[in-house]
Amino acid sequence: MINIPLRVEILRARIQKACEACNRVPSSVELLPVSKRQPMELIQSASQLGFATFGENYVQEGLAKAQACPDLSFVLIGPLQRNKTKQALLSFTEIMTVDRSELALRLRHLAEELQLSRGIWIQMDLWGEETKMGGCSETALPALIKTLEGDTRLPLQGFLAIPPPGQPEAFQDMAQLRERWQDKLGQRLRLSMGMSDDLEEAVQAGSDQVRIGTALFGERAMSA
Ligand SMILES: *Cc1c(COP(=O)(O)O)cnc(C)c1O
């Protein structure tokens, strides 16, 4: 059985050490548990330690978990297809993977229709990965931000990124992008980057939120 309290302790120690190395306050780094393809029991164990928000990758799975745990919040960190937009808005408190204007427009339209408000994060891909993970290029970003600007129902929270492995300077690229857009928009923008294997590099570059799956819950089940 996975010892969640012990794993949280280890993760907090890693975050603290990474913060000390760069003079950051450990409480400025949020630990977002990623519960995709993990059973409800593990989510419950984490919730008993005070975690109230969980990252999920699949709309259907997130919906099922949100219905089973009405006291907890779930945020979407996986790719969003157009035909799942409505269900995503209903199931998640934040959509963290908005990466194209067409999707942003659809979200605006539906948020208005459903009369609800959701935090929005833009998923960036500055490195031309073009993987199935998605992500907005730097060239496409101004238009996407314009589509979201001024929408009080879908407030922009920040940027999510999954930099290519073994390229720690990629975290710095994101830090600089964040600075530029904070200046342009005159608002604070958060950075969600860093996972089980690279949270230290991400914290060092200024990440505000690390998204942790395996280091917290263990290996995931093979299928959704
Ligand atoms: C699965 C996933 C994570 C967690 O990854 P681990 O390596 O298990 O910590 C974080 N972010 C995203 C977008 C993911 O899909």
The ligand as an SDF file (V2000), in Angstrom:
LIG
                    3D

 15 15  0  0  0  0  0  0  0  0999 V2000
    0.6270   13.0320  -15.6760 C   0  0  0  0  0  0  0  0  0  0  0  0
    0.9440   14.4560  -15.6380 C   0  0  0  0  0  0  0  0  0  0  0  0
    1.6480   15.0110  -14.5540 C   0  0  0  0  0  0  0  0  0  0  0  0
    2.2340   14.1870  -13.4260 C   0  0  0  0  0  0  0  0  0  0  0  0
    3.3430   13.4880  -13.9010 O   0  0  0  0  0  0  0  0  0  0  0  0
    4.2830   12.6430  -12.9120 P   0  0  0  0  0  0  0  0  0  0  0  0
    5.5420   12.4820  -13.6640 O   0  0  0  0  0  0  0  0  0  0  0  0
    3.5730   11.3660  -12.6590 O   0  0  0  0  0  0  0  0  0  0  0  0
    4.4580   13.4440  -11.6790 O   0  0  0  0  0  0  0  0  0  0  0  0
    1.8310   16.3810  -14.5370 C   0  0  0  0  0  0  0  0  0  0  0  0
    1.3810   17.1780  -15.5460 N   0  0  0  0  0  0  0  0  0  0  0  0
    0.7090   16.6700  -16.5970 C   0  0  0  0  0  0  0  0  0  0  0  0
    0.2290   17.5910  -17.6540 C   0  0  0  0  0  0  0  0  0  0  0  0
    0.4920   15.3020  -16.6920 C   0  0  0  0  0  0  0  0  0  0  0  0
   -0.1540   14.8230  -17.7570 O   0  0  0  0  0  0  0  0  0  0  0  0
  1  2  1  0
  2  3  1  0
  2 14  2  0
  3  4  1  0
  3 10  2  0
  4  5  1  0
  5  6  1  0
  6  7  2  0
  6  8  1  0
  6  9  1  0
 10 11  1  0
 11 12  2  0
 12 13  1  0
 12 14  1  0
 14 15  1  0
M  END
$$$$
